[in-house]
Amino acid sequence: MFVHTRREREVAVGTWLLLSAQSADRARMEWKKGGIALLRCGALFAAIRMNGDLVRAAADTDDAERVDAFLEEALCGGPVFVDQHSAQYYALVPASMQDRREWRERRHLDGTKCLGRDSYLGVPRPEFTEPDHHFSYWCVSMDGPGDLCPVEAVSQLVTYGQYRLATAEARSGA
């Protein structure tokens, strides 16, 4: 049995993510200088963008630490990062997610979007896991190269968050 340190996993994850960069050298420099690298979606992974209201509604809390714990459990430890400026969460999923009927037909319109082919995404460095130190950070770290969120778990989270938002809106309007 091999034991890998957190740093070794972060290096392996970073190397894997860089396979999606137009230029790995440029992306490495972007990570070094600004902490965010522009990566292409649709080949190795897709990303489900979820607005913060939807995620917080599903988690039933506004507390960032509790939201992060909820995401880790709900998405079976799959990787998620958040851009705190835009309040958008990004769950990394298999590239095949973009071909699923509900995303092709855009059934999950409210507060979500599947970023697949022809989409680029600013991805934080794998070691950025602290909300107080980085405006974009991994609220659920990628455990290893290619370790992505289960597609059904993401779809269920989105559906549940939309249900909770609709329920809250109906109550406030009554």
TORKOL-4160 file (C-alpha; in steps of 0.2 Angstrom, whole numbers, padded with zeros to 4 digits, m for minus):
174
<pt num="1" X="0000" Y="0000" Z="0000"/>
<pt num="2" X="0007" Y="0017" Z="m0005"/>
<pt num="3" X="0003" Y="0033" Z="0005"/>
<pt num="4" X="0003" Y="0049" Z="m0005"/>
<pt num="5" X="0005" Y="0066" Z="0004"/>
<pt num="6" X="m0007" Y="0080" Z="0000"/>
<pt num="7" X="0007" Y="0089" Z="m0009"/>
<pt num="8" X="0010" Y="0074" Z="m0021"/>
<pt num="9" X="m0009" Y="0073" Z="m0024"/>
<pt num="10" X="m0009" Y="0091" Z="m0028"/>
<pt num="11" X="0005" Y="0090" Z="m0040"/>
<pt num="12" X="m0003" Y="0075" Z="m0049"/>
<pt num="13" X="m0020" Y="0084" Z="m0050"/>
<pt num="14" X="m0011" Y="0100" Z="m0057"/>
<pt num="15" X="m0002" Y="0090" Z="m0070"/>
<pt num="16" X="m0018" Y="0082" Z="m0075"/>
<pt num="17" X="m0028" Y="0098" Z="m0076"/>
<pt num="18" X="m0014" Y="0106" Z="m0086"/>
<pt num="19" X="m0018" Y="0093" Z="m0100"/>
<pt num="20" X="m0033" Y="0104" Z="m0103"/>
<pt num="21" X="m0023" Y="0120" Z="m0106"/>
<pt num="22" X="m0020" Y="0127" Z="m0123"/>
<pt num="23" X="m0002" Y="0129" Z="m0117"/>
<pt num="24" X="0004" Y="0120" Z="m0101"/>
<pt num="25" X="0018" Y="0132" Z="m0099"/>
<pt num="26" X="0007" Y="0147" Z="m0100"/>
<pt num="27" X="m0006" Y="0140" Z="m0088"/>
<pt num="28" X="0008" Y="0136" Z="m0075"/>
<pt num="29" X="0013" Y="0154" Z="m0076"/>
<pt num="30" X="m0005" Y="0160" Z="m0074"/>
<pt num="31" X="m0006" Y="0149" Z="m0058"/>
<pt num="32" X="0010" Y="0156" Z="m0052"/>
<pt num="33" X="0006" Y="0174" Z="m0055"/>
<pt num="34" X="m0012" Y="0175" Z="m0052"/>
<pt num="35" X="m0018" Y="0158" Z="m0045"/>
<pt num="36" X="m0030" Y="0155" Z="m0059"/>
<pt num="37" X="m0027" Y="0146" Z="m0075"/>
<pt num="38" X="m0038" Y="0146" Z="m0090"/>
<pt num="39" X="m0042" Y="0128" Z="m0095"/>
<pt num="40" X="m0053" Y="0121" Z="m0109"/>
<pt num="41" X="m0068" Y="0111" Z="m0104"/>
<pt num="42" X="m0075" Y="0097" Z="m0114"/>
<pt num="43" X="m0061" Y="0084" Z="m0117"/>
<pt num="44" X="m0055" Y="0078" Z="m0100"/>
<pt num="45" X="m0069" Y="0086" Z="m0089"/>
<pt num="46" X="m0084" Y="0097" Z="m0090"/>
<pt num="47" X="m0090" Y="0109" Z="m0077"/>
<pt num="48" X="m0107" Y="0113" Z="m0070"/>
<pt num="49" X="m0108" Y="0131" Z="m0065"/>
<pt num="50" X="m0121" Y="0133" Z="m0050"/>
<pt num="51" X="m0125" Y="0150" Z="m0043"/>
<pt num="52" X="m0122" Y="0153" Z="m0024"/>
<pt num="53" X="m0141" Y="0155" Z="m0020"/>
<pt num="54" X="m0144" Y="0138" Z="m0027"/>
<pt num="55" X="m0130" Y="0129" Z="m0018"/>
<pt num="56" X="m0134" Y="0138" Z="m0002"/>
<pt num="57" X="m0152" Y="0133" Z="m0003"/>
<pt num="58" X="m0148" Y="0115" Z="m0006"/>
<pt num="59" X="m0136" Y="0116" Z="0009"/>
<pt num="60" X="m0149" Y="0125" Z="0020"/>
<pt num="61" X="m0135" Y="0137" Z="0026"/>
<pt num="62" X="m0126" Y="0153" Z="0022"/>
<pt num="63" X="m0111" Y="0147" Z="0032"/>
<pt num="64" X="m0097" Y="0144" Z="0019"/>
<pt num="65" X="m0089" Y="0130" Z="0030"/>
<pt num="66" X="m0105" Y="0121" Z="0031"/>
<pt num="67" X="m0109" Y="0123" Z="0013"/>
<pt num="68" X="m0092" Y="0116" Z="0009"/>
<pt num="69" X="m0095" Y="0101" Z="0020"/>
<pt num="70" X="m0112" Y="0099" Z="0012"/>
<pt num="71" X="m0105" Y="0099" Z="m0005"/>
<pt num="72" X="m0092" Y="0086" Z="0000"/>
<pt num="73" X="m0105" Y="0074" Z="0006"/>
<pt num="74" X="m0118" Y="0077" Z="m0007"/>
<pt num="75" X="m0106" Y="0075" Z="m0022"/>
<pt num="76" X="m0097" Y="0060" Z="m0014"/>
<pt num="77" X="m0080" Y="0069" Z="m0012"/>
<pt num="78" X="m0080" Y="0075" Z="m0030"/>
<pt num="79" X="m0071" Y="0091" Z="m0034"/>
<pt num="80" X="m0079" Y="0108" Z="m0032"/>
<pt num="81" X="m0072" Y="0126" Z="m0032"/>
<pt num="82" X="m0080" Y="0143" Z="m0029"/>
<pt num="83" X="m0076" Y="0160" Z="m0036"/>
<pt num="84" X="m0081" Y="0171" Z="m0021"/>
<pt num="85" X="m0082" Y="0187" Z="m0031"/>
<pt num="86" X="m0096" Y="0180" Z="m0043"/>
<pt num="87" X="m0103" Y="0168" Z="m0030"/>
<pt num="88" X="m0102" Y="0154" Z="m0043"/>
<pt num="89" X="m0098" Y="0136" Z="m0039"/>
<pt num="90" X="m0090" Y="0124" Z="m0051"/>
<pt num="91" X="m0092" Y="0105" Z="m0050"/>
<pt num="92" X="m0080" Y="0096" Z="m0061"/>
<pt num="93" X="m0089" Y="0081" Z="m0070"/>
<pt num="94" X="m0085" Y="0069" Z="m0083"/>
<pt num="95" X="m0085" Y="0077" Z="m0101"/>
<pt num="96" X="m0099" Y="0066" Z="m0105"/>
<pt num="97" X="m0111" Y="0076" Z="m0094"/>
<pt num="98" X="m0112" Y="0089" Z="m0108"/>
<pt num="99" X="m0121" Y="0075" Z="m0119"/>
<pt num="100" X="m0134" Y="0070" Z="m0106"/>
<pt num="101" X="m0151" Y="0074" Z="m0111"/>
<pt num="102" X="m0156" Y="0086" Z="m0097"/>
<pt num="103" X="m0141" Y="0097" Z="m0101"/>
<pt num="104" X="m0142" Y="0096" Z="m0120"/>
<pt num="105" X="m0160" Y="0101" Z="m0118"/>
<pt num="106" X="m0156" Y="0114" Z="m0105"/>
<pt num="107" X="m0168" Y="0108" Z="m0092"/>
<pt num="108" X="m0158" Y="0114" Z="m0078"/>
<pt num="109" X="m0159" Y="0133" Z="m0083"/>
<pt num="110" X="m0161" Y="0142" Z="m0067"/>
<pt num="111" X="m0144" Y="0145" Z="m0059"/>
<pt num="112" X="m0134" Y="0132" Z="m0068"/>
<pt num="113" X="m0125" Y="0129" Z="m0084"/>
<pt num="114" X="m0115" Y="0115" Z="m0091"/>
<pt num="115" X="m0098" Y="0121" Z="m0097"/>
<pt num="116" X="m0092" Y="0108" Z="m0110"/>
<pt num="117" X="m0085" Y="0109" Z="m0128"/>
<pt num="118" X="m0079" Y="0127" Z="m0133"/>
<pt num="119" X="m0080" Y="0133" Z="m0115"/>
<pt num="120" X="m0065" Y="0139" Z="m0105"/>
<pt num="121" X="m0064" Y="0140" Z="m0086"/>
<pt num="122" X="m0053" Y="0149" Z="m0074"/>
<pt num="123" X="m0047" Y="0136" Z="m0062"/>
<pt num="124" X="m0038" Y="0139" Z="m0046"/>
<pt num="125" X="m0022" Y="0131" Z="m0041"/>
<pt num="126" X="m0025" Y="0113" Z="m0033"/>
<pt num="127" X="m0017" Y="0119" Z="m0017"/>
<pt num="128" X="m0029" Y="0134" Z="m0015"/>
<pt num="129" X="m0041" Y="0127" Z="m0002"/>
<pt num="130" X="m0043" Y="0141" Z="0010"/>
<pt num="131" X="m0057" Y="0154" Z="0008"/>
<pt num="132" X="m0048" Y="0167" Z="0018"/>
<pt num="133" X="m0033" Y="0167" Z="0007"/>
<pt num="134" X="m0039" Y="0166" Z="m0011"/>
<pt num="135" X="m0054" Y="0173" Z="m0020"/>
<pt num="136" X="m0056" Y="0157" Z="m0029"/>
<pt num="137" X="m0053" Y="0141" Z="m0020"/>
<pt num="138" X="m0057" Y="0122" Z="m0020"/>
<pt num="139" X="m0071" Y="0120" Z="m0007"/>
<pt num="140" X="m0069" Y="0101" Z="m0011"/>
<pt num="141" X="m0052" Y="0096" Z="m0017"/>
<pt num="142" X="m0049" Y="0084" Z="m0031"/>
<pt num="143" X="m0042" Y="0068" Z="m0023"/>
<pt num="144" X="m0032" Y="0063" Z="m0038"/>
<pt num="145" X="m0031" Y="0065" Z="m0057"/>
<pt num="146" X="m0047" Y="0062" Z="m0066"/>
<pt num="147" X="m0057" Y="0060" Z="m0049"/>
<pt num="148" X="m0073" Y="0069" Z="m0054"/>
<pt num="149" X="m0090" Y="0072" Z="m0047"/>
<pt num="150" X="m0103" Y="0058" Z="m0050"/>
<pt num="151" X="m0115" Y="0065" Z="m0063"/>
<pt num="152" X="m0131" Y="0059" Z="m0054"/>
<pt num="153" X="m0126" Y="0067" Z="m0038"/>
<pt num="154" X="m0123" Y="0084" Z="m0047"/>
<pt num="155" X="m0140" Y="0083" Z="m0056"/>
<pt num="156" X="m0149" Y="0078" Z="m0039"/>
<pt num="157" X="m0140" Y="0093" Z="m0030"/>
<pt num="158" X="m0146" Y="0105" Z="m0044"/>
<pt num="159" X="m0164" Y="0098" Z="m0044"/>
<pt num="160" X="m0164" Y="0099" Z="m0025"/>
<pt num="161" X="m0157" Y="0117" Z="m0024"/>
<pt num="162" X="m0170" Y="0123" Z="m0037"/>
<pt num="163" X="m0184" Y="0114" Z="m0027"/>
<pt num="164" X="m0178" Y="0123" Z="m0011"/>
<pt num="165" X="m0177" Y="0140" Z="m0020"/>
<pt num="166" X="m0195" Y="0138" Z="m0028"/>
<pt num="167" X="m0202" Y="0133" Z="m0011"/>
<pt num="168" X="m0194" Y="0148" Z="m0002"/>
<pt num="169" X="m0200" Y="0159" Z="m0016"/>
<pt num="170" X="m0218" Y="0152" Z="m0014"/>
<pt num="171" X="m0218" Y="0155" Z="0004"/>
<pt num="172" X="m0212" Y="0172" Z="0004"/>
<pt num="173" X="m0225" Y="0177" Z="m0010"/>
<pt num="174" X="m0240" Y="0169" Z="0000"/>
